[in-house]
Amino acid sequence: MKKILVTGGAGFLGSHLCEKLLSQGNEVVCLDNYFTGRKKNITHLLENPFFELVRHDVAFPYFIEVDEIYNLACPASPIHYQYNPIKTIKTSVMGAINMLGLAKRIRAKILQTSTSEVYGDPTIHPQPEEYWGNVNPIGKRSCYDEGKRCAETLFFDYFYQNNVRIKVVRIFNTYGPNMHPEDGRVVSNFIMQALQNKDITIYGEGNQSRSFCYCDDLIRGLISMMNTEDDVIGPINIGNPEEFTIKALAEMIIDITGSSSKIVYLPQVEDDPMQRQPVIEKAKTILNWEPTVNLRDGLVKTIAYFENELKSF
């Protein structure tokens, strides 16, 4: 049994990670300040004697003895991270400093969930890990993009200077149960609109492309990365390389839900990337990982979750 700290553990991905780590026989400490995380995501885990829930903000130091740290804490949807951009970048940067300092003191292994947003609006397609990105440092999205880029810098500097055992993964668009109904990202937006037969709003012409990874596949990738030997540090892309336009996603959701929703087009959002698709050759060869859930099957499961969520609205 390992004792594992998960920051952002009550969030969308963090809650799935806590559940999976517990099922593998580990002791899990979940840290969250509930800015975007929800207690209902992890309530069912509270009866497990090897699960501990702590309300804490990673922008402030935290002290504990653990074997591994998964650093997931940070709002990940534009509507949330732009609500308080200074807080967002502090969460990424100060959170990384505090968790890396903890890992250094207790000699724990630490994994950083970085993001495909470090590639910005890419000029190379699809995106390999060697690509440095095309990010606007003063745009509306930069609090998240640059916060995550700085966190990667900190992780590698702690490795180079202090020999901290780091792992860095870059997550591409992920979806599934436990997403917040008002998350603000395309999958949750479109599903909520379709289930209520409201207009489905697309910003721009809908030709932007994304690659959507189901949460179960993503969690499997994170754990595989953490379990690699110490010389594997990343960054490694974790995502589904199957590419869809935003319009095609909307049409698929309308089809699955049987909704009477119509697609309406609104002005393009500032700095919204036109293309996003991961190169996952490193994940395949180093982690023996690739996604197994196709978009339609994943959406069916996600829609069933949101149908249940709507009952409590």
ABEGO torsion letter per residue (X at the ends): XBBBBBBGAABAAAAAAAAAAAAAGBBBBBBBAGAABBAAAAAAAAABAABBBBBBBAABBBBBBBABBBBABEBABAAAAAABAAAAAAAAAAAAAAAAAAAAAAGBBBBBBBBAAAAEBBABOBBBAABAEBBBAABAAAAAAAAAAAAAAAAAAAAAAAGBBBBBBBBBBBBEBGBBAAAGBAAAAAAAAAAAGBBBBBBEAGABBBBBBBAAAAAAAAAAAAABBAABAOBBBBBBABBBBAAAAAAAAAAAAGBABBBBBBBBBBGBBABBBBBAAAAAAAAGBBBABBAAAAAAAAAAAAAAAAAAX
